Amino acid sequence: MGYQGRTRPMQTGVMELNAGTDVETFRALASETRLRILSLLAQGDRNIAEIGSALGLSQPTVTRHMQILEQVGLVASEYMPGAQGMQKRCRIAVDRVLVSLNGMRQSEDCVEDISMPVGLYTVACPLPTCGLVSSERVIGFLDEPQSFYHPERGTARLIWMQGGFVEYVFPNTLPTSVEIVRLEFVAEVCSECPNYSNDFPSDITVWVNGREIGTWTSPGDFGGKRGRLNPPWWADHMTQYGMMKVWSVDRKGCCVDGLSVPGPVIAELGLEPHAPITLRIGVKPDARHQGGFNLFGRGFGNYDQDPTLRLHYVSHISAPRKDAEEGGNTK
């Protein structure tokens, strides 16, 4: 793109449902009308009247369905000025729902989220077109790999490169009494080409501690519609937004957006207590689709979040025996 020359945070765009605990959300989805509303909102924001007109529903009916969808976090709304005063504008709050059927997993409720600003990489190996920008301006020079070591890189909100990778080191401060049973990397990404092209595939790979955990083929470098969070100075002909993707590893193996891909199980990642976790994202030199990548942080694209490492863990501290709680008196 460069200039030519709680455990399920809603802002991630991904909602994870557990078959054993998220009954109300499943009920909200078990309605053809509400699914039609979600499909409509996926195309863009609407007010109540516009939804009713598009779907042939009365406004009271739309309002009732919207209340159900809002209560479970599938949609969000806000009041904005309109032609006839304030109107309620509705938008979709998530673009993907992942369903876990492991409803009896009672112990995996503990999650540690670690967000990383896109400019705080420890290693960068960019190939032009490449660049990085803060919320206010371009950092360094466009298409100049050395700009990735500019002192202001820590303020970057968007980075891009036609090839290569960036590597981050995430802290792991979990105590020795816990076991990490699932690791997720959540980020808004897309391909990279001069300006933008919605049809420009790229094979984007993630590695954890040197082990490959999955490749996602981005369909394009997205533009033509302005990113929801982009600052006013960001030109319309540039990359505008990405897709929120989830790479994950657990005891069974690796997944991208819940779909199984080849890779290690979590025990093979070398996750040690109090040892930092290295994460790399990039495009392999021998990838079939050499389309680079854009990596979005807060303030750019459509999702107001930095790339996030999410650690699911269980505690191995046994609950105290009842007789110990009662002072050891068993008589």
C-alpha positions in Angstrom: 0.0 0.0 0.0 2.6 2.6 0.4 2.3 5.8 -1.6 3.4 4.9 -5.0 7.0 6.2 -5.8 -14.1 -10.3 29.7 -12.5 -13.0 27.7 -14.2 -12.1 24.4 -13.7 -8.4 23.9 -16.2 -7.1 21.4 -13.8 -4.9 19.6 -11.8 -7.8 18.2 -14.6 -8.6 15.8 -14.5 -12.3 16.8 -17.0 -13.7 19.3 -16.2 -17.1 20.7 -19.2 -19.1 21.9 -19.1 -22.0 24.3 -21.8 -24.6 23.9 -22.1 -25.0 27.6 -22.3 -21.3 28.7 -23.5 -19.0 25.9 -27.1 -20.3 25.6 -28.7 -16.8 25.2 -26.4 -16.0 22.3 -27.4 -19.2 20.5 -31.0 -18.4 21.1 -30.5 -14.9 19.6 -29.0 -16.6 16.5 -31.8 -19.1 16.3 -34.1 -16.7 14.3 -34.2 -16.3 10.6 -35.3 -12.7 11.0 -32.4 -11.8 13.2 -30.0 -13.6 10.9 -31.3 -11.4 8.0 -30.8 -8.3 10.2 -27.2 -9.4 10.8 -26.6 -10.0 7.2 -27.9 -6.6 6.3 -25.8 -4.8 8.9 -22.7 -6.6 7.7 -23.1 -4.5 4.5 -23.2 -1.2 6.5 -24.7 0.7 9.3 -28.5 1.3 9.2 -31.2 3.0 11.3 -34.3 1.2 12.5 -36.4 2.6 9.6 -33.9 1.5 7.0 -33.7 -2.0 8.4 -37.5 -2.3 8.4 -37.8 -1.0 4.9 -35.1 -3.3 3.5 -36.6 -6.4 5.2 -40.3 -5.6 5.1 -40.7 -5.4 8.9 -42.4 -2.9 11.1 -40.3 -0.7 13.2 -41.6 -2.2 16.5 -40.6 -5.6 15.2 -37.1 -4.4 14.2 -36.7 -2.7 17.6 -37.6 -5.9 19.5 -35.1 -8.0 17.5 -32.4 -5.4 17.8 -32.8 -5.4 21.6 -32.1 -9.2 21.6 -29.1 -8.9 19.4 -27.7 -6.0 21.5 -28.1 -7.8 24.7 -25.8 -10.6 23.6 -23.3 -8.3 22.0 -23.9 -9.2 18.3 -24.8 -5.6 17.3 -24.2 -2.2 18.8 -26.0 1.1 18.3 -25.7 4.8 19.0 -27.9 7.9 18.6 -26.8 10.3 15.9 -28.2 13.5 14.3 -30.5 12.8 11.4 -32.8 14.7 9.1 -35.7 14.5 11.6 -33.7 14.8 14.8 -31.7 12.1 16.6 -31.9 8.6 15.2 -30.6 5.3 16.4 -27.9 3.9 14.1 -27.2 0.2 14.3 -24.0 -1.6 13.3 -22.7 -5.1 13.5 -20.3 -5.6 16.5 -18.6 -8.8 15.3 -17.8 -10.2 11.9 -17.1 -13.7 12.9 -18.5 -16.2 15.5 -16.4 -19.2 16.6 -18.2 -22.1 18.4 -16.6 -24.3 20.9 -18.4 -27.6 21.7 -16.2 -28.3 24.7 -18.9 -27.1 27.0 -17.7 -29.2 29.9 -14.3 -27.5 30.1 -14.9 -25.8 33.4 -11.3 -24.9 34.2 -10.3 -22.9 31.1 -11.9 -19.7 32.1 -8.7 -17.8 32.9 -7.3 -15.6 30.1 -4.4 -13.2 29.9 -4.5 -10.7 27.1 -1.3 -8.9 26.0 -1.7 -6.1 23.5 1.3 -5.0 21.5 1.6 -1.7 19.6 2.5 -2.5 16.0 5.7 -0.4 16.1 7.2 -2.2 19.1 8.7 -5.1 17.1 12.2 -6.3 18.1 13.2 -7.4 14.5 12.0 -6.1 11.2 12.9 -7.3 7.7 10.7 -5.3 5.3 10.8 -5.3 1.5 9.4 -2.3 -0.5 6.7 -1.3 -0.9 6.9 -0.7 2.8 6.3 2.0 5.5 4.8 2.9 8.8 2.6 5.7 10.0 1.5 7.1 13.3 -2.0 8.7 13.9 -0.5 12.0 12.7 2.0 11.4 9.9 4.3 9.1 8.0 7.3 7.9 10.1 10.6 8.3 8.2 10.4 7.8 4.5 8.1 5.6 2.4 9.5 2.5 0.8 12.7 2.8 2.8 13.3 -0.2 5.0 15.6 1.7 7.4 12.5 3.8 8.4 11.4 0.7 10.4 14.2 1.6 12.9 13.2 5.3 13.2 13.1 6.5 16.9 9.4 7.3 16.4 8.4 3.7 15.4 6.9 3.1 18.8 4.1 5.5 17.9 3.2 3.5 14.7 -0.4 2.6 14.2 -0.1 0.9 10.8 2.9 -0.9 9.2 3.1 -2.5 5.8 5.6 -4.4 3.6 5.5 -6.2 0.2 7.6 -9.0 1.7 9.5 -10.0 4.8 8.4 -10.1 8.4 8.3 -8.4 11.8 8.9 -10.1 15.1 7.6 -9.2 18.5 8.5 -10.3 22.0 5.5 -10.7 24.4 6.0 -10.9 28.1 4.8 -14.1 29.9 4.3 -13.2 33.6 2.0 -16.0 34.4 3.0 -17.9 37.6 4.6 -21.3 37.6 1.4 -22.8 39.1 -0.5 -22.5 35.9 -0.4 -24.3 32.5 -1.1 -22.5 29.2 -3.6 -24.7 27.4 -4.3 -22.4 24.4 -2.5 -19.6 22.7 -4.2 -17.1 20.3 -2.8 -14.3 18.2 -5.5 -11.8 17.1 -4.8 -9.1 14.6 -6.4 -7.0 11.8 -4.4 -7.8 8.6 -4.6 -7.7 4.8 -2.3 -8.0 1.8 0.0 -5.2 0.6 0.4 -3.6 -2.9 0.9 0.0 -4.2 -2.3 2.0 -3.3 -4.7 -0.9 -2.9 -6.3 -3.8 -4.7 -9.1 -5.9 -3.4 -8.0 -8.8 -5.5 -4.4 -9.3 -4.4 -3.8 -12.6 -2.5 -1.1 -13.1 0.0 0.0 -16.0 2.2 0.5 -14.5 5.6 2.2 -16.8 8.2 2.6 -16.6 12.0 5.3 -18.3 14.0 5.5 -18.7 17.8 8.9 -19.3 19.3 10.2 -20.3 15.9 7.4 -22.8 15.2 5.0 -22.1 12.3 1.4 -22.1 13.6 -0.5 -21.4 10.4 -0.9 -19.5 7.1 -3.9 -17.5 6.1 -4.4 -16.4 2.5 -5.6 -12.8 2.5 -7.8 -12.1 -0.6 -6.6 -8.6 -1.1 -5.3 -5.2 0.0 -8.6 -3.6 1.0 -9.7 -0.2 -0.1 -12.4 1.7 -2.0 -14.3 2.1 1.3 -12.8 4.2 4.0 -11.6 2.5 7.2 -13.8 3.4 10.1 -10.9 4.6 12.3 -8.5 6.1 9.8 -7.4 9.7 10.6 -8.6 12.4 8.3 -5.2 13.0 6.6 -5.0 9.4 5.4 -5.7 9.4 1.6 -8.7 7.6 0.2 -6.6 5.8 -2.5 -4.5 4.0 0.2 -5.2 0.7 2.0 -8.2 1.3 4.3 -8.8 -1.7 6.5 -8.1 -5.4 7.0 -9.8 -8.5 8.3 -9.7 -9.6 12.0 -8.0 -13.0 12.1 -7.3 -15.5 14.9 -4.4 -17.9 14.8 -4.6 -20.4 17.7 -2.7 -23.4 19.1 -4.0 -25.8 21.8 -3.6 -29.4 22.8 -5.0 -30.7 19.5 -3.0 -28.5 17.1 -3.3 -25.3 15.2 -6.2 -23.4 13.7 -6.8 -20.2 11.7 -10.3 -18.8 12.5 -11.2 -22.2 14.0 -10.2 -24.2 10.9 -7.5 -26.8 11.5 -4.2 -26.2 9.8 -0.9 -28.2 10.0 1.3 -27.3 12.9 2.5 -28.2 16.4 0.5 -28.8 19.5 0.9 -26.3 22.3 3.3 -28.5 24.3 5.7 -28.2 21.4 6.0 -24.4 21.5 8.4 -24.2 24.4 6.2 -22.0 26.6 8.2 -21.7 29.8 7.2 -19.9 33.0 8.4 -16.3 33.1 10.0 -16.7 29.6 9.1 -14.2 26.9 7.2 -15.4 23.9 8.5 -14.6 20.4 5.9 -14.1 17.7 6.7 -13.4 14.0 4.3 -12.5 11.3 5.3 -12.3 7.6 5.3 -13.9 4.2 7.6 -16.8 3.4 10.1 -16.2 0.6 8.7 -19.3 -1.2 5.1 -18.6 -0.5 2.7 -19.2 -3.4 1.1 -15.8 -3.0 3.7 -13.1 -2.5 1.4 -10.3 -1.6 2.9 -8.8 1.5 0.9 -7.6 4.5 -0.6 -4.7 6.3 -0.7 -4.9 10.1 -3.2 -2.5 11.8 -3.1 -1.1 15.3 -5.3 1.1 17.3 -6.6 4.1 15.4 -6.4 2.6 11.9 -8.7 0.2 10.0 -12.0 -1.0 11.3 -11.0 -2.5 14.7 -9.7 -0.3 17.5 -7.2 -2.7 18.9 -3.5 -3.6 18.7 -2.3 -7.1 17.8 -3.0 -9.2 20.8 -1.6 -12.4 22.3 -4.1 -14.3 24.3 -3.1 -17.0 26.8 -5.7 -19.4 28.1 -4.5 -21.2 31.2 -5.6 -23.5 34.0 -4.3 -23.4 37.6 -2.7 -26.5 39.2 -3.1 -25.2 42.7 -5.4 -27.7 44.5 -8.3 -26.4 46.4 -7.8 -26.6 50.2 -9.2 -29.7 51.9 -12.4 -29.1 53.8 -10.9 -30.3 57.1 -8.0 -27.9 56.7 -10.4 -25.0 56.2 -12.2 -26.0 59.4 -8.9 -25.9 61.4 -8.2 -29.6 60.9 -10.8 -30.7 63.5 -12.4 -33.8 62.1 -14.1 -34.9 65.3 
